[in-house]
């Protein structure tokens, strides 16, 4: 079946602009995660959604970052007033539930802020 | 303190040889899980293997095995019979707690080890 998809695959923007990154999880997966991978670094947790519960936003680096998940499926990560340090690959992952260990990752969105 | 430490930024191995990638972790939570992911140059994260803190036996998945030494807080990945396609970045990660009350299974990653398999 289809895996996790993300769009766009690449995004170049100017400093100060807002960007929206999209994630389509695997159908039926209730848990959805956003991570950020800066150049040459490991992944950094940003936010996760589980069903209808309030999201865990503990990893968001600033109030310029927000995310929503509509209808328990598609998620959008929004970065307002982008800064050069926001340049990274943003990865989305989904999992069937919190009782399943494996997280299935999408291909990521490479964000470049000029 | 770093929660996940991978001390080998780069490793080389000959094809068909075995290789061990090191990972140490730090947590005070008695319930945790340890993961290894592979990231080829294409960028996608591929799950390899999982070890729970209460698992008595070391996890194995095909050519991958996890050498879990709880007292030393290490979770090294062993790849047997290396293949050219194993060349990639490898990340060790940890989940602390479990489920909703345990932080939702969010993962903390190490900085990775770049493995290059040579002929």
Interface residues (C-beta under 8 A of the other chain):
Chain A: X31 X33 X35 X40 X41 X42 X43 X44 X45 X48 X50 X53 X56 X59 X89 X91 X93 X95 X98 X99 X101 X102 X103 X104 X105 X106 X107 X108
Chain B: X4 X33 X35 X37 X42 X43 X44 X45 X46 X47 X50 X52 X91 X93 X95 X98 X99 X100 X103 X104 X105 X106 X107 X108 X109 X110 X111 X112
